[in-house]
Amino acid sequence: MSKVLLIDDDIELVGMFQEYLEQEGFEVRTAHDGEAGAAAALSGLYAIAVLDVMMPRMNGLETLRRIRAHSRMPILMLTARGDDTDRIVGLELGADDYVAKPCTPRELTARIRAILRRTLGTPMDAGGAQPLSVGQLTMWPEQRRATWAGTALELTSTEFNLLEVLARNAGKPVSKNTLSEQGLGRPMARFDRNIDVHLSSLRHKLGTIADGRSCLQTVYRLGYQLIKE
């Protein structure tokens, strides 16, 4: 059973989400402020945390920053509808995805399942324990582990998913919609900058190729491409 941590000060809303998630087979625990939420998230007991941006004592972005300083666990942000600033900052701080409030328990559950499917499920191409290698990048999808030139990469769950998609298509451009569907488990919405923010973060974490360029290139109107050296 996947354990879900809900961090939100809206007790009535959290109760509704908890009841629905438990009916869907999840084990759920709650926290109602950022301090308690960060401590619970760092306990190592949960498969995913759902984190609201607006909270007392310590807001959601600061809570996210504290969690990310010590953990790569998947984090789904709850943001106010239309608040692009919080959304983008959250992604830049390492959130895996976001849901705009108000949202239905069904929508939230579907998004949680999409993230956990890619984090805990089988790899995209069941190729045994063989590593996936492109130039100096090596990935072990079954272990959710990646290195660049032998040095471990600290990737969020979504960054790992997206990099795996690009590595399996190395040398070819991959559209943003394909990246969203295969990496996030959902179609890309209009004006969604999720993929761009995650790929920008990946560029900073990956090394360069022989000519000094980033190994991750934007292909005009086609998407993103991982260069094969």
C-alpha positions in Angstrom: 0.0 0.0 0.0 1.4 3.4 -0.9 1.6 5.9 1.9 0.5 9.4 1.2 1.3 12.5 3.3 -1.2 15.4 3.0 0.2 18.8 4.2 -2.4 21.5 4.2 -4.0 23.7 6.9 -7.5 23.3 5.4 -8.7 20.6 7.7 -12.1 20.1 6.0 -10.4 19.8 2.5 -7.7 17.5 3.8 -10.4 15.3 5.4 -12.3 15.0 2.1 -9.0 14.1 0.3 -8.0 11.6 2.9 -11.4 9.8 2.9 -11.3 9.5 -0.9 -7.7 8.3 -1.1 -8.3 5.7 1.6 -11.3 4.4 -0.3 -9.0 4.1 -3.3 -6.6 1.9 -1.3 -4.0 4.4 -0.1 -2.8 4.8 3.5 -2.9 8.5 4.4 -1.5 10.7 7.2 -2.0 14.4 7.5 -0.1 17.5 8.8 -1.6 21.0 9.1 1.4 23.3 9.0 4.8 23.4 7.3 6.9 22.6 10.3 5.0 19.4 11.1 4.7 18.5 7.4 8.5 18.8 6.7 9.3 16.6 9.8 6.8 13.9 8.7 8.0 14.0 5.1 11.6 13.5 6.2 10.7 10.5 8.3 11.0 8.3 5.3 7.7 6.6 5.8 5.8 8.1 2.8 5.9 7.3 -0.9 4.7 10.9 -1.8 3.8 14.2 -0.2 1.0 16.5 -1.3 1.9 20.0 -0.2 -0.2 23.2 -0.2 1.6 26.5 -0.9 -0.4 28.6 1.5 0.1 27.5 5.1 0.8 29.1 8.5 4.1 29.0 10.4 6.1 27.9 7.4 4.6 28.3 3.9 4.6 25.5 1.3 7.6 26.8 -0.7 9.8 27.0 2.4 8.5 23.5 3.4 9.4 22.2 0.0 12.9 23.8 0.2 13.5 22.1 3.6 12.3 18.7 2.3 14.4 19.0 -0.8 17.5 19.7 1.2 17.4 16.2 2.5 15.1 14.1 0.4 14.2 13.3 -3.3 10.7 11.9 -2.4 8.0 12.8 -4.9 6.2 16.0 -4.0 2.9 17.2 -5.6 2.1 20.9 -5.0 -1.3 22.4 -4.5 -1.4 25.9 -5.9 -4.0 28.6 -6.3 -5.6 28.5 -9.8 -3.8 31.0 -12.1 -0.9 31.6 -9.7 1.9 31.0 -12.1 4.6 32.5 -9.8 4.1 30.0 -7.0 3.8 27.2 -9.5 7.1 28.0 -11.3 9.0 28.7 -8.1 7.7 25.4 -6.7 8.9 23.5 -9.8 12.3 25.3 -9.6 12.6 24.2 -6.0 12.1 20.6 -7.0 8.4 19.9 -6.9 7.5 17.0 -9.2 4.1 18.4 -10.4 1.2 20.6 -9.3 -2.5 20.6 -9.1 -4.5 23.9 -9.1 -7.0 24.4 -6.4 -9.9 24.0 -6.2 -9.5 20.4 -7.5 -11.6 17.3 -7.0 -10.4 14.3 -5.0 -10.6 12.2 -8.2 -8.2 14.6 -10.0 -5.8 14.6 -7.1 -5.8 10.8 -6.9 -5.2 10.5 -10.6 -2.2 12.8 -10.4 -0.8 10.9 -7.4 -1.2 7.6 -9.2 0.6 9.0 -12.3 3.6 10.1 -10.2 3.8 6.9 -8.2 3.4 4.7 -11.4 6.5 6.3 -12.8 8.4 6.3 -9.5 7.5 2.8 -8.1 6.3 0.9 -11.2 8.2 -0.9 -13.9 10.6 1.0 -16.2 9.4 2.1 -19.7 11.3 -0.7 -21.4 11.7 -3.8 -19.3 15.3 -4.6 -20.3 16.4 -6.5 -17.2 19.1 -4.9 -15.1 21.1 -3.6 -18.0 22.0 0.1 -17.6 20.9 2.7 -20.1 24.0 4.6 -21.4 24.3 7.7 -23.6 27.7 9.2 -23.7 28.8 10.0 -20.1 25.2 9.5 -18.8 24.4 6.1 -17.3 20.9 5.3 -15.9 19.6 2.3 -14.0 15.8 2.6 -14.3 15.0 -0.3 -12.0 17.1 1.4 -9.2 16.1 4.9 -10.0 19.8 5.8 -10.2 21.8 7.9 -12.6 25.4 9.0 -13.0 27.3 11.5 -15.2 31.0 10.5 -15.8 30.7 8.2 -12.8 29.4 10.9 -10.4 25.9 10.4 -9.0 23.1 12.7 -10.2 20.7 14.1 -7.6 17.5 14.0 -9.5 13.9 14.5 -8.5 11.4 11.7 -9.5 10.1 13.8 -12.4 13.6 14.8 -13.6 14.6 11.1 -13.6 11.4 10.2 -15.6 12.1 12.9 -18.2 15.7 12.1 -18.5 14.9 8.4 -19.0 12.5 9.4 -21.9 15.2 11.5 -23.5 17.9 8.8 -23.0 15.7 6.2 -24.7 15.3 8.6 -27.6 18.8 9.9 -27.6 19.8 11.7 -30.9 16.1 12.4 -31.7 13.9 15.3 -30.6 11.1 14.5 -28.2 8.0 16.7 -28.1 6.9 18.4 -24.9 3.6 16.5 -25.1 5.4 13.2 -25.3 7.6 14.2 -22.4 4.6 15.2 -20.3 2.7 12.0 -21.1 5.6 9.6 -20.5 7.4 11.6 -17.8 4.5 13.1 -15.8 1.8 10.6 -16.8 -0.6 13.3 -18.2 -1.1 15.3 -21.4 0.4 18.7 -21.4 -2.0 21.5 -20.8 -2.0 24.8 -22.7 0.5 27.3 -21.5 2.0 24.6 -19.2 5.6 25.5 -18.4 6.2 22.4 -16.3 8.4 20.6 -18.8 10.5 23.7 -19.6 11.3 24.3 -15.9 12.2 20.6 -15.3 14.4 20.6 -18.3 16.2 23.8 -17.3 17.0 22.2 -14.0 18.3 19.1 -15.7 20.6 21.2 -17.9 22.3 22.5 -14.8 22.7 19.0 -13.3 24.0 17.3 -16.5 27.5 17.8 -17.9 28.6 19.1 -21.3 29.7 17.2 -24.4 33.2 17.5 -26.0 32.5 20.9 -27.7 31.3 22.5 -24.4 27.6 22.5 -25.3 25.0 21.2 -23.0 24.1 17.6 -23.8 20.4 18.7 -23.6 19.4 20.8 -26.5 16.1 22.6 -27.5 15.0 21.8 -31.0 12.9 24.6 -32.4 9.2 23.6 -32.6 10.1 19.9 -32.1 10.9 19.7 -28.4 14.1 18.6 -26.6 16.9 16.3 -27.6 19.6 14.5 -25.6 22.7 14.6 -27.8 24.5 11.3 -28.6 28.3 11.9 -28.3 
